[in-house]
Amino acid sequence: MDSIYESIRNILWPKMPFTLCLLLWCGILTAGLWPFSGPRNEVTWLHDEPALSLDGYNVLFSSGMARSSSSGCSVELLLTPKMTFDSSTVLSFYTPANPLQFSLRQRNDSLVLSSDVKLGKRQVESTVESSHVFQKGQQLVVSATVSPEKTAVYIDGRLTKDAVPFPFAGQICSGKLLLGNSAVRVDSWWGHLQGVAVYSGELSPQEILADYRSWLAQHRPEKESGKQLVALYLMTRGEGRVIYNEIQSGSDLYIPPRYQLVGQPFLDPPWKEYHYANYWVSIGPNVVAFVPLGWFVYGYLSRSFTRKTALLAGVLLGTGTSLTMEILQGYLPTRHSGTTDIVTNTVGTLLRVLLSRKVTPRVASRAKEYTARPRS
């Protein structure tokens, strides 16, 4: 029995360090890329009322690009939030040049209008916030007007915020319309969506009040409004993946079967990633995650190569693994592809390799001394 055990040990033990390195490498790739495809788009029709239910990963987007006039635009939504406190995007307009051109977001229980556009060589970010808007299960009509003169927010027909105009206000509602999520990151809103209207130009307070009453009574805006409707989506069909635009010249809304990001980032530079809320929080775990890889790879390679060669190979493997993950994450909507992680993961590998150079010889020396001691 002892001879069989020794034979198995002699076969498997020399391969154990390589096996551990391989398993660890596969584990890191799996953790960084799971799930390996976009999840199901969780947008469903409600059968007891004309509305869409948005849960989990969800997104809707227009089939074409909208165009707003130089006088600005107005948007109206009839909706019911599922959470009082949330951080998510309800509506946004996207263009490749300005992925975060205009967004209407829920931040805690507040409504936030935000714009992040490039003006010449400068990136200009502007926000307007209206507090205590969202209450779980409470239906409301949200109206927002953006013009070169001012930015205004109306809740249930009543003015709640009047602010300075956004830069780029004349074109801010141009581009692809998205509902339920941001174009560039996972930012899904949870709630019921009953209707959306987009106007070319600024609605007056009287028109917004009339629309509010009409939304509640008929689930649509006032038909006699003097402003030009660019898009009107009424959630009355109850089935299918296309929500037709009531304005014949406008683009329809599409519900994709799988969740996706319209402006999926690809190897974002650090100065763009810096603006994300969890930027600093993610740096520490990304460094620590690659520490074990550096330890095992250096320990395995140093048995056959010089320390400098083992160090260089360990760092290159960490960098190559991180780069591979970030490239593949550019095709996964639930992951973010950026260059910061490549740097932090490489640092994690390097730190552990350098520590291994100091610690491993000492451990080996202690082990040798221990085995050389006479047994009593």
N, C-alpha and C positions, 0 to 999 in steps of 0.2 A: 504493500500500500504506500509506504514511504517512497519507494522508487518511482511509482506512478505519479505521486504528488510532485516529486522533484523534477520529473520529466516535463510535466505540464508547466511548472514554474519556470524552468529553463527556456521553454518555448515562448511563453507569454511575457515574462518579465522584461526582456530586452525591448519588446515592442510597446510596453506600457507608456513610457513618456510620449512617444509619437501618437499613440492612441488618445491620450489625454489632451494633447495639443489639438488634434483633429476634432475631437468632441467639443472642446471649448470653442474652437473657431466656428463650427457648425451651429453651436448654441447662440453665439453672438449674432451671426447672420440671421438666424430664425427670429431672435428677439427684435432685431432691427427692422425686419421686413414683414413680420406677421401683422395682419393677415395678408396673404400673397395676392389678393385681388380686392377691388372695390366692393364694399358691402352693398346689400340690397338697399335701394332708395326707398326710405320709409315715408312715402307720400301716398295716402289712401283717401278714397272718397267716403264721405259720410252718407248714409242712406236715410237718416231721419231728418236731415236738414241740408240745404244747398251750401256745402262747404267741403274744404279739403282738410284732412287731419295731417299735421306735420309732426313726426316723432323721430327720435334718434338721428341717424344720418339722412338728411333730406335736402333736396334742391329742385327748383324749377327754373327754366330759363327760356328766353324768347328765341325764336328761330332766326330772327334777323336783328339788325341794328336800328334802334330808334334815333330820331333826330329832333332836337328841341330848338325853339326859336331863340334869337338873341335876347328876347325879353325875359328869358328864364322859363321856369316850368312849375307845375304843381302836381303833387301825388296825393291820392286818397286811398285808405285801406280800411275795410271792415274786417275786424279780427277779434279773436278771443284767446288770450294767452293761457298756457297750461301751468305756468309758474309765475309767481310774483317776483322772485329774484332770479335773474338769469343774466348771462352775458352772451349775446348772440346777434346775428344779423337778420333782420326781417326783410329788407329790400335793398338792392344796390344796383348801380349802373357800372358796367365794366367796359373798358377799352384796353387794347394791348399797351398803349402808351401810358395810360393811367388806370392800372388795375383796381385801385381803391378810389376811383373818381368821386363817387357819391354813395353814401350808405345811410340807411335808417336802421338804428340798432336799439336793442334793449340792453341797458346796463343796470343791473340790479332791478329796481322798479321804475327807473327813469327811461325816457326816450331821448336818444342822442342822434342828431344829424351830424355827419362827419364827411369831410372832403380832404383828400390827400392827392394833390395834383402837382405836376411838374410845370413850372413857369420859367421858361428860359433854362438857366442852369440851377435854379433853386427848386427844392421840393417844399411846397407850402401845405401845411396841415391846419385845418380849421374845424371847430366843433361848436355845436349849439345843443344845450341840454335842457330838457324840461323834466322836472322832478315829479315823483309819485304819480306815474301814469298807469303802469301795468298792475293789475290785480288778478290773481288766479281765478279763471272761470268767468270773468266779467267782460262782456262784449263792449267794444269801443270803436269809434271812428277816429282814425288818425289822419290829419291833413297837414301837409307841409308845403310851403311856397318858397321858392328860391328865385330871386331876381337881382339885377345889378344894383338895386336900391336897398334891399333888405332880405333877411331870412326870417321866416315866421313859422311857428308851430301852433296848430289848433287841435284840441282834444274835445271830441263830441261837440264840434261847432263853436267852441270857445277859445279865444286866443290865450295861450299859456306862455308863449315866449316870442319876443320880438328882438332880433339881433342884427348886427352889421352884416352886410352881404358877404357871400363866399367869393373868393377869387374863382374865375372861370365860370361864374354863375350863368352866363348866357348859353353855355354848352353842357351844363352839368348833368342834364337828363338825357344826353346822347349816349348811344352805345347799346350793349346787350343788357337787357333787364333780367335780374336774378331775384328770385324769391326764396326765402327760407335759409339762405346761407351766403357766406362770402365767396368771392370768386377765387381767392388765393389761399384760404386756410379753412380748416374745419371750424365752423362757427354756426352750427345749425340752431334754428329757432324752433321751439316747441309750442304748438297751439293750433287753433282752427282758423283757416283763412276763407272768408266768405266773398271777397271782392276786391279788385284793385283797379284804380283809374289813374291815368297819366295825362296831364294837360300841357299844351304848349302855351306858356304864359302864366302870369300870376293871377290866381283867383282872388276875388274880393271877399271881405268878411261876410257880406250878405250872401254871396254865392256858396261859400263854404257852409254857412248855417242852413241854407236851403238843401244842399247836398246831404248834410248830416241827417236831416229829417227824412229825406228820401231814402238814404241808405237803411235806416231803421225800419221804415214802412215797406219798402219795395225791394230791398237788397240791391239797389243800384242808385247812381247819382241822379240828380235832377235833370230831366231830359231837355228842359228849356234853357240850360246854361248857355251863356253867350260865348264861353271860351271853347277853343278848339280841342277836341279830344284826340289824343295821339293813340291811346290804348285803353281798352276797357275789357276786363276779364271778369266774368260772372260765373261763379262755381255752381252752375245749375245743371250741368250735363249728367253728372252722377256716375260717369264711367269713362274709360279710355285714358290714353296718355297725352292727348292734345286738348288744350283749352283754347277755343277759338276766340280771336279778337273780334269784339263787336264792331270795331271800326274796320271796314273791309280792306282799306289800304295799309293796315298795320300788320305786324308780325304776331303769330300765334305763340302760345306758351307750350312747352314740351316738358313732360315728366319722364326723364330717362329711367330705364329699369334698374340701373346700378348707380350708386352714388358716385359723383365725379366733381372735380373742380375745373371750372372753365379756364381759369388762369393758373394752372398748376405750376408752382415755382420749380425751377431747376437750378440747383447749385447757387442759391441766393448768396450774395456776398454778406459779410458780417454787418456792414452798415445798413443793410435792409432788414436783416434778421433782428437787429438791435431793437426795432420798434415793436416786436412781438412781446406780449405780456410775460411769457415764461422764459424769456431769453436767459437771464442770469440764473434762474432756478435750474435750468437744464444743463448748465456747464459742469457743475460738480459731478452729477451722475455719469455724464459722458466721459469724464476723466477716469472715474473710478471703474467704469464698466470694462475698460481695456487694460486695467492693471493686471488681472490674472493672466491675460494672454501674453503680456510681456514676460511675466515670471516663468511660465511653462516653456515658452518658445526659447528663451535665452538658456534656461536650464538644460533643455534637450540639445540645442545646437552647440553649446559650449563643451559638450562631451566629445565632439568630433572636429570642431573648428576652434580657431583662436577666439579670444574674448572680443576683440574688435569686430571680427567677422560675425560672431553671434549677435553682438549688439546691433550692428548695422542691419542684419537680416531681420531681427526682431522688430526694429522700428519700421523697416520697409513693409513688413507683413502687416503691422498695425495700420500704417497709412493706406496700403493697398486695400485692406479689408474695409476701412472706413470709406474710402473713395468709391468702392464698389457698391456699398450700401447706399450712399447718398445718390449715386446715379440711378440705381434701381428705385429708390424712394421717389424720384421724380416722376414715376409712373404709377404711384400708389396714392390715391386721394387722401387716405387717413394718415399719411406720413409727410414730413416736410423735408425737402431736399435743400441743404445749405452747406456752406463751406466752413462754418464755425465748428461743426461736429468733427470735420476732418482734422482740424487743428487740435481740438480737445482730446479726441481719441488717440492721436499720435502722441500727445503729451502724456496721456495715461500709460501708453505702452513704454515710452521712453523712461518715465519715472520708475516703473517697475523693473525695467532692464537694468537701469543704473543701480537700483537698490539690490537687485539680484547679484550684481558684480561684487557688491560689498558683503552681502549676507551669505551667499551660496558657499564661497570658499571657507568661511568660518564654520558654517554648519557641517560641511564635509570634514573639516579638520576635527571638530568636536566628535563627529560620528566615528572617525578613524581612531581617535584617542579612546573613545568609549569601548570600541570593539577590541582594542589592543590590551585593555586592562585584564589582569588575571582574574579568572572566575574562582570564587571560593567554594 
